[in-house]
C-alpha cells in the first residue's frame, strides 16, 4: 500500500481520497503520536487549525477539529489564512500542533492536510510514518473536562499581517509603488492586499473574491495572463501572483513580462549579500533551477547549494546549515529570518521593497540573470529505476552534456509518483534544447521501455 503522506502532507480529491473519516482519524493519530513522542511536554495540548477557502475545507475542518477535541486537544480555529500564516501562528500563539487544510495550487476539487509541529515547522518523515501507522488503532477516549475545547480566533490573522509588514525595515516603505496582486481567489485574498497597503503601496487586486469554488481557477501563479494584462492596463510598477494557499508567488514587471522564481531568488540573494544578510554567501535551490541562475550567482560570488526538487528539501538544507535564503523556480521562496516555510506574500513584499529602495525597475533587477531556454519531455511507460544506471542512457547523457558544454545542461529525473522519466535540457536556443531533449527522450524510451 503506498504511503499516504506525500512531499507536502496528505493530498487528494476531497470526499473521495481525502474523506471526513480520514481527516478525523489523521487528527486523532497525530495527537497521540505527538503526545507520546514528548511534543506536548506533559501539559494540556493546544492545536491551531486553518484552511484555504475551498468548499471542502468546511467539512474537513469540522472533522479535524472533532478529532483533535475528542483526543483531548484544545483547538484554536483561525479560519481562512495562507499556509505560511498558519505556520507563523502556531509559533506566535504557542500551539503544540498546527493543521492546515489546503491543496495549494491544485484544482478546487482537491484538498489536503498538512501538519506543523511546535514552532510552526513541518513534521519529519519519521513522525508522519508513525501517524500513518497509528490510523484506526484503538485508544482510550477522554470524557468530561478532559475533552478538548474549541475557540475561534479569526482576528489572529491580523498578527500575521503585522509580522509581514514588520519584516520590512522602517526606511523600506513601498510608498510611490503601484502594485497589482492576483490572489488566485485563495487564502491571500485579505492578507496580501492588507500587508501591501500597510507598507505604503497603492494596490490593485484581481481574483480576490473567493467563493469556495473558484480557487486557482484561471488565476494565480499557474495562470499569469490576467496579471500580465492588469499590470500593463493600470500602469503598475510590479505585479505578484500567489497560489491558492499563498506559499509561493511569481512576479510580472511593468512591461507585463514574467519574473520567475529563479529571478526572484536571484534578486533577493544579491540584495541580502549586499547588506551582509546572506549566510556564508550561499543560497539554496533545487536541481531544476535554470542554468542562467547558477551562472549569475557564480558571477556575483554566491555559492548555490542544490537539493532535490521540493521545498522540504530546500528547507532541510537551510536548517542543517543555517542558510538564510532558499527557493524553487516555481516561486516557493523561504526567508528563514522571517518564516519557517515558503511565504508568497513575504517574498512579494521584499521584492517590491527592493524596487522601491533601488529605484530600478523589476525588469532591471531581474536582468541579473539570463534565463536559458528550457525544454522538458516526459517519457512514460519506462523503468524509471534504471534511469541513472543504464549504460546506454548514461552514455547518451554524457555525450549530450559534452555537446552543450558550459552553455547548456542536461537533467534526467525519475518521477516520484508515476512510471516516467523527465528529460530536461537547457541550451542557448529553444530549438537546440528541443532537439537534444527529443534525442535523449528517444534513447530513454528505447532503453528503459517496460
C-alpha positions as CSV (number, residue, x, y, z in Angstrom):
1,X,0.0,0.0,0.0
2,X,1.5,3.4,-1.0
3,X,2.4,5.9,1.7
4,X,-0.5,8.4,2.1
5,X,1.8,11.2,3.1
6,X,3.4,12.9,0.1
7,X,6.1,15.5,0.0
8,X,3.6,18.1,1.3
9,X,1.2,16.3,3.6
10,X,-1.8,14.2,2.6
11,X,-3.5,15.3,-0.6
12,X,-6.2,14.0,-2.9
13,X,-9.7,14.6,-4.2
14,X,-11.9,15.7,-1.3
15,X,-14.6,13.3,-0.2
16,X,-13.1,10.6,-2.4
17,X,-9.4,10.2,-1.5
18,X,-9.5,12.6,1.4
19,X,-12.7,11.9,3.4
20,X,-14.0,13.3,6.6
21,X,-13.3,10.0,8.2
22,X,-9.7,10.0,7.2
23,X,-9.3,13.7,8.3
24,X,-10.7,12.8,11.7
25,X,-8.5,9.7,12.1
26,X,-5.4,11.5,11.0
27,X,-6.0,14.2,13.6
28,X,-6.5,11.7,16.4
29,X,-3.4,9.8,15.3
30,X,-1.3,13.0,15.1
31,X,-2.5,14.0,18.6
32,X,-1.5,10.6,20.1
33,X,1.9,10.3,18.3
34,X,3.0,13.8,19.1
35,X,1.9,13.3,22.7
36,X,3.8,10.0,23.0
37,X,7.0,11.5,21.5
38,X,7.1,14.2,24.0
39,X,5.9,17.1,21.8
40,X,3.3,18.2,24.4
41,X,5.7,18.2,27.4
42,X,3.2,16.9,29.9
43,X,0.7,19.8,29.6
44,X,-2.8,20.0,28.0
45,X,-2.1,20.3,24.3
46,X,-3.3,23.1,22.0
47,X,-3.7,22.8,18.3
48,X,-4.2,25.5,15.7
49,X,-6.5,24.7,12.7
50,X,-6.6,26.7,9.5
51,X,-7.8,26.3,5.9
52,X,-7.9,27.8,2.5
53,X,-11.3,28.9,1.0
54,X,-12.2,25.5,-0.7
55,X,-15.8,24.4,-0.1
56,X,-14.5,21.0,1.0
57,X,-12.4,22.7,3.7
58,X,-15.5,23.4,5.6
59,X,-16.4,19.8,6.3
60,X,-12.8,18.7,6.6
61,X,-12.1,21.5,9.2
62,X,-15.1,20.2,11.2
63,X,-13.7,16.6,11.0
64,X,-10.2,17.7,12.1
65,X,-11.5,19.8,15.0
66,X,-13.7,17.0,16.1
67,X,-10.8,14.5,16.0
68,X,-8.5,16.8,17.9
69,X,-11.0,17.7,20.6
70,X,-12.1,14.1,21.1
71,X,-8.5,13.2,21.7
72,X,-8.2,15.8,24.5
73,X,-6.6,18.6,22.5
74,X,-7.8,22.2,22.8
75,X,-8.3,23.8,19.4
76,X,-7.8,27.4,18.2
77,X,-9.7,27.8,14.9
78,X,-8.4,30.8,12.8
79,X,-10.4,30.3,9.7
80,X,-9.2,31.1,6.1
81,X,-5.5,32.1,6.1
82,X,-2.4,31.3,4.0
83,X,-0.3,28.2,4.8
84,X,2.6,30.4,6.0
85,X,0.2,32.3,8.2
86,X,-0.8,29.0,9.9
87,X,2.9,28.1,10.4
88,X,3.6,31.6,11.9
89,X,0.5,31.5,14.2
90,X,1.4,28.0,15.5
91,X,4.6,29.6,16.9
92,X,3.1,33.0,17.7
93,X,0.2,31.5,19.7
94,X,2.4,28.9,21.3
95,X,0.4,26.0,20.0
96,X,1.8,22.5,20.1
97,X,0.4,21.4,16.8
98,X,-0.9,23.0,13.6
99,X,-3.2,21.7,10.9
100,X,-3.6,23.4,7.5
101,X,-6.3,22.3,5.1
102,X,-5.2,23.1,1.6
103,X,-4.2,21.6,-1.7
104,X,-2.1,24.6,-2.6
105,X,-2.1,25.2,-6.4
106,X,-4.2,22.1,-7.2
107,X,-7.7,22.5,-8.7
108,X,-10.7,23.2,-6.4
109,X,-12.0,19.6,-6.1
110,X,-8.7,18.6,-4.4
111,X,-7.8,19.3,-0.8
112,X,-5.0,18.3,1.6
113,X,-4.0,18.1,5.2
114,X,-0.6,19.4,6.4
115,X,0.7,19.1,10.0
116,X,3.0,21.5,11.8
117,X,4.9,20.8,15.0
118,X,5.6,23.3,17.7
119,X,7.4,26.3,16.3
120,X,5.5,26.1,13.0
121,X,7.8,23.6,11.4
122,X,6.8,20.7,9.1
123,X,6.8,17.2,10.6
124,X,9.7,14.9,9.9
125,X,9.1,11.9,7.7
126,X,9.5,9.6,10.7
127,X,6.7,11.3,12.6
128,X,4.4,11.2,9.5
129,X,5.1,7.4,9.3
130,X,4.2,7.0,13.0
131,X,0.9,8.9,12.4
132,X,0.1,6.8,9.4
133,X,0.8,3.6,11.3
134,X,-1.5,4.7,14.1
135,X,-4.6,5.1,11.9
136,X,-7.5,3.1,13.1
137,X,-5.8,1.9,16.3
138,X,-7.8,1.5,19.5
139,X,-7.5,4.4,22.0
140,X,-8.8,5.5,25.4
141,X,-11.2,8.3,24.9
142,X,-11.2,11.2,27.4
143,X,-14.5,12.3,28.9
144,X,-15.9,15.2,30.9
145,X,-13.5,18.0,31.5
146,X,-10.7,16.1,29.7
147,X,-12.2,16.6,26.2
148,X,-10.7,19.4,24.1
149,X,-12.3,22.8,23.9
150,X,-12.7,24.9,20.8
151,X,-12.3,28.6,20.4
152,X,-12.4,30.8,17.3
153,X,-9.7,33.4,16.7
154,X,-10.2,34.8,13.2
155,X,-8.6,38.1,14.3
156,X,-5.3,36.3,14.7
157,X,-4.6,36.8,11.0
158,X,-4.0,40.5,11.8
159,X,-1.0,39.4,13.9
160,X,0.4,37.7,10.8
161,X,-0.2,40.8,8.7
162,X,1.7,42.9,11.3
163,X,4.5,40.4,11.1
164,X,4.7,40.7,7.4
165,X,4.8,44.5,7.5
166,X,7.3,44.4,10.3
167,X,9.7,42.3,8.3
168,X,10.5,45.4,6.2
169,X,12.7,47.9,8.0
170,X,11.1,51.3,8.7
171,X,13.0,53.0,5.9
172,X,11.8,50.5,3.3
173,X,8.4,51.9,2.6
174,X,6.6,50.9,-0.6
175,X,5.2,54.5,-1.0
176,X,5.1,55.5,-4.6
177,X,4.7,52.0,-5.9
178,X,1.6,50.8,-7.7
179,X,1.2,47.0,-7.3
180,X,-1.2,44.5,-8.8
181,X,-1.9,41.4,-6.7
182,X,-3.6,38.3,-8.1
183,X,-4.8,36.4,-5.1
184,X,-6.0,33.3,-7.0
185,X,-9.3,33.6,-5.2
186,X,-7.5,31.8,-2.4
187,X,-6.2,32.3,1.1
188,X,-4.3,35.5,0.5
189,X,-7.4,37.5,-0.6
190,X,-7.2,39.6,2.6
191,X,-3.7,39.3,3.9
192,X,-1.8,40.2,0.7
193,X,-3.7,43.5,0.0
194,X,-3.7,44.4,3.7
195,X,0.1,43.9,4.0
196,X,0.9,45.9,0.9
197,X,-1.4,48.8,1.8
198,X,0.0,48.9,5.3
199,X,3.5,49.0,3.7
200,X,2.6,52.1,1.7
201,X,1.8,50.7,-1.7
202,X,-1.1,51.6,-4.0
203,X,-2.8,48.3,-4.5
204,X,-4.9,46.9,-7.3
205,X,-6.4,43.4,-6.6
206,X,-7.7,40.8,-9.0
207,X,-9.1,37.4,-8.3
208,X,-9.6,38.3,-4.6
209,X,-13.2,37.2,-4.2
210,X,-13.2,33.5,-3.1
211,X,-16.5,31.7,-3.3
212,X,-15.1,28.3,-2.2
213,X,-15.5,27.1,-5.8
214,X,-13.2,29.4,-7.8
215,X,-9.8,28.9,-6.1
216,X,-6.9,28.8,-8.6
217,X,-9.5,28.9,-11.5
218,X,-7.7,30.6,-14.4
219,X,-5.9,32.8,-11.9
220,X,-2.9,33.0,-9.6
221,X,0.6,31.7,-10.1
222,X,-0.4,28.9,-12.5
223,X,-2.3,31.3,-14.8
224,X,-0.3,34.5,-15.2
225,X,-2.2,36.0,-18.2
226,X,-4.7,38.2,-16.3
227,X,-2.0,39.6,-14.1
228,X,0.2,40.5,-17.1
229,X,-2.7,42.3,-18.7
230,X,-3.7,44.1,-15.5
231,X,-0.1,45.4,-14.7
232,X,0.1,47.0,-18.2
233,X,-3.5,48.3,-18.0
234,X,-3.0,50.0,-14.7
235,X,0.5,51.2,-15.4
236,X,1.7,49.4,-12.3
237,X,5.3,49.1,-11.3
238,X,5.1,45.4,-10.5
239,X,2.6,42.6,-10.1
240,X,2.5,39.5,-8.0
241,X,0.5,36.2,-8.3
242,X,0.0,33.8,-5.5
243,X,-1.3,30.3,-5.5
244,X,-4.3,29.1,-3.6
245,X,-2.6,28.9,-0.2
246,X,-0.1,31.7,-0.9
247,X,3.1,29.8,0.0
248,X,4.5,30.8,-3.4
249,X,4.5,33.7,-5.8
250,X,5.6,34.7,-9.2
251,X,6.0,38.3,-10.5
252,X,5.4,40.5,-13.5
253,X,7.4,43.6,-14.4
254,X,5.9,46.8,-15.7
255,X,6.0,45.6,-19.3
256,X,3.9,42.6,-18.4
257,X,6.9,40.2,-18.6
258,X,7.1,37.2,-16.3
259,X,9.7,37.2,-13.5
260,X,10.0,33.6,-12.3
261,X,11.1,32.0,-9.1
262,X,14.8,31.8,-10.1
263,X,14.9,35.5,-10.9
264,X,13.1,36.4,-7.6
265,X,15.6,34.2,-5.8
266,X,18.5,36.0,-7.6
267,X,17.1,39.4,-6.8
268,X,16.8,38.6,-3.1
269,X,20.2,36.8,-2.9
270,X,22.0,39.9,-4.3
271,X,20.1,42.2,-2.0
272,X,20.8,40.2,1.1
273,X,24.5,39.7,0.2
274,X,24.9,43.5,-0.3
275,X,23.9,44.1,3.4
276,X,25.7,41.0,4.8
277,X,22.5,39.0,5.5
278,X,23.3,36.1,3.2
279,X,24.9,33.5,5.4
280,X,28.3,32.4,4.1
281,X,27.2,33.9,0.7
282,X,25.1,30.8,-0.1
283,X,21.6,30.4,-1.5
284,X,19.8,27.1,-1.6
285,X,18.0,26.0,-4.8
286,X,16.9,22.7,-6.4
287,X,18.4,20.9,-9.4
288,X,15.6,22.3,-11.5
289,X,16.9,25.9,-11.2
290,X,17.8,27.4,-14.5
291,X,21.4,27.3,-15.6
292,X,21.2,31.1,-16.0
293,X,20.5,31.4,-12.3
294,X,23.6,29.3,-11.4
295,X,25.8,31.3,-13.8
296,X,24.5,34.6,-12.3
297,X,25.2,33.5,-8.8
298,X,28.7,32.4,-9.6
299,X,29.4,35.7,-11.3
300,X,28.4,37.6,-8.1
301,X,30.4,35.4,-5.7
302,X,27.4,33.5,-4.4
303,X,27.5,29.7,-3.9
304,X,24.4,27.6,-4.8
305,X,23.6,24.6,-2.6
306,X,21.4,22.4,-4.9
307,X,18.9,19.9,-3.5
308,X,16.3,17.5,-4.8
309,X,13.1,19.0,-6.1
310,X,10.7,20.0,-3.3
311,X,10.6,22.9,-0.9
312,X,11.0,20.4,2.0
313,X,14.5,19.5,0.7
314,X,15.4,23.2,0.4
315,X,14.3,23.8,3.9
316,X,16.3,20.7,5.2
317,X,19.5,22.2,3.7
318,X,18.7,25.6,5.2
319,X,18.0,24.3,8.6
320,X,21.0,22.0,8.6
321,X,23.5,24.7,7.6
322,X,22.0,27.9,8.8
323,X,21.4,29.3,5.4
324,X,19.1,32.4,5.2
325,X,17.6,32.1,1.7
326,X,16.4,29.3,-0.5
327,X,13.7,28.5,-3.1
328,X,12.4,27.0,-6.2
329,X,11.7,28.1,-9.8
330,X,8.0,27.6,-9.1
331,X,8.1,30.6,-6.7
332,X,8.5,28.8,-3.3
333,X,10.9,31.1,-1.5
334,X,12.0,30.7,2.1
335,X,13.5,33.6,4.1
336,X,14.5,31.9,7.3
337,X,14.8,35.1,9.3
338,X,11.0,35.6,9.0
339,X,9.4,32.3,8.1
340,X,9.6,28.5,8.6
341,X,8.1,27.8,5.2
342,X,7.7,29.4,1.8
343,X,5.7,32.6,2.0
344,X,4.5,34.2,-1.2
345,X,3.3,37.5,0.4
346,X,6.5,37.9,2.4
347,X,8.5,37.3,-0.8
348,X,6.5,39.7,-2.8
349,X,6.9,42.5,-0.1
350,X,10.7,42.1,-0.1
351,X,11.0,42.1,-3.9
352,X,8.8,45.2,-4.1
353,X,10.9,46.8,-1.4
354,X,14.0,46.2,-3.5
355,X,12.3,48.0,-6.4
356,X,11.5,50.9,-4.2
357,X,14.9,51.1,-2.5
358,X,17.0,50.9,-5.6
359,X,14.9,52.9,-8.0
360,X,15.4,50.2,-10.5
361,X,12.5,48.6,-12.4
362,X,11.7,44.9,-11.7
363,X,12.9,44.2,-15.3
364,X,16.3,45.7,-14.5
365,X,16.6,43.8,-11.2
366,X,15.6,40.6,-12.9
367,X,18.1,41.0,-15.7
368,X,20.8,40.0,-13.2
369,X,20.3,36.5,-14.8
370,X,19.6,35.4,-18.3
371,X,17.1,32.6,-18.3
372,X,18.2,29.9,-20.7
373,X,15.6,28.2,-22.8
374,X,14.4,25.0,-21.0
375,X,12.7,22.1,-22.6
376,X,11.1,19.3,-20.6
377,X,9.9,16.0,-22.1
378,X,8.1,13.3,-20.0
379,X,8.8,9.8,-21.1
380,X,6.1,7.4,-19.8
381,X,6.0,3.6,-19.6
382,X,9.6,3.2,-18.6
383,X,11.6,1.6,-15.8
384,X,12.5,4.8,-14.0
385,X,14.7,2.9,-11.5
386,X,17.2,2.3,-14.2
387,X,17.4,5.9,-15.5
388,X,20.7,6.5,-13.7
389,X,22.4,3.2,-14.2
390,X,21.5,2.0,-17.8
391,X,24.8,2.3,-19.8
392,X,23.1,3.4,-23.0
393,X,21.2,6.2,-21.2
394,X,24.2,7.4,-19.2
395,X,26.3,7.4,-22.4
396,X,23.8,9.5,-24.2
397,X,23.5,11.9,-21.4
398,X,27.3,12.3,-21.2
399,X,27.5,12.9,-24.9
400,X,24.7,15.5,-24.8
401,X,26.3,17.3,-21.9
402,X,29.7,17.3,-23.7
403,X,28.0,18.7,-26.8
404,X,26.3,21.5,-24.9
405,X,29.4,22.4,-22.9
406,X,29.1,25.3,-20.4
407,X,26.3,26.8,-22.4
408,X,23.7,24.1,-21.6
409,X,22.7,21.4,-19.2
410,X,21.0,18.0,-19.2
411,X,19.0,16.5,-16.3
412,X,17.2,13.2,-16.1
413,X,14.7,12.9,-13.2
414,X,12.6,9.9,-12.4
415,X,9.1,10.9,-11.4
416,X,8.3,10.4,-7.7
417,X,4.7,9.2,-8.4
418,X,4.5,7.8,-12.0
419,X,6.4,5.3,-14.1
420,X,8.0,8.0,-16.2
421,X,11.3,9.8,-16.6
422,X,11.5,13.6,-17.1
423,X,14.2,14.7,-19.6
424,X,15.2,18.4,-19.1
425,X,17.6,20.2,-21.4
426,X,18.7,23.8,-21.3
427,X,20.6,25.4,-24.2
428,X,21.3,28.8,-25.9
429,X,18.2,28.4,-28.1
430,X,14.9,26.7,-27.7
431,X,15.5,24.9,-31.0
432,X,18.7,23.3,-29.8
433,X,17.3,22.4,-26.4
434,X,14.3,20.8,-28.1
435,X,16.5,18.8,-30.5
436,X,18.7,17.4,-27.7
437,X,15.8,16.7,-25.5
438,X,13.9,14.7,-28.2
439,X,17.1,12.8,-29.0
440,X,17.6,11.8,-25.3
441,X,13.9,11.0,-24.8
442,X,14.1,8.6,-27.7
443,X,17.1,6.9,-26.0
444,X,15.3,6.7,-22.7
445,X,12.2,5.2,-24.4
446,X,14.2,2.6,-26.3
447,X,16.5,1.6,-23.4
448,X,14.0,1.7,-20.5
449,X,10.7,0.7,-22.0
450,X,8.6,-1.6,-19.8
